[in-house]
Amino acid sequence: MTSLESRIALQETRFNLIKNALDPIKNIDVSNLTKSRVQTRLEVLESNWTKFDKDHERICETRTDTIKDLPYMKNSVYAFTQEAYMERKATLLELLSQIIVVNPLDGATLADTSGVGSSSAPRTILPKIQLPKFAGDYQSWRPFSDMFTSLVGADSELTNVMKMHYLKSSVTGEAANLISNFQITGENFIPA
């Protein structure tokens, strides 16, 4: 097998790795996925694409008249692989966004969520904290407000759209009625 043939065989292997990057997680519900699991897949996808792209350039630089007649070139393997890479990357990035919405504390450490300086010592991950519910009664307002602000409102990694979603899902009864006309948009979080 020539050097060119072995490079093309390696490219076909990488194409399959890129094309099948989502197979192990495609049937898993987003609530059962972790941020690190998806990020790891994204890193491997990036690595495979970088190697594929680099070797494609080497193949194209090969000085031979027959290169254009190779099935690799005729079948536009590069174009198909690039499309597969972009689709898989977009899907993985969307999954990351959904994981943050479904489970904003996934993979977070105490230092990540405290908002107070950073610590070089790793901290243990605390159990998930359920967002408080508020129905509109006066006595429950201060505890709800403090907890919601601490967990959601002060989190700089959350967009206002995400914060509005959390707010709407945390209120019931009269409180829910008061903000029912607010759509889930970034501009509506502060007024709500």
Beta strands, then each sheet from edge to edge (+ up, - down):
end
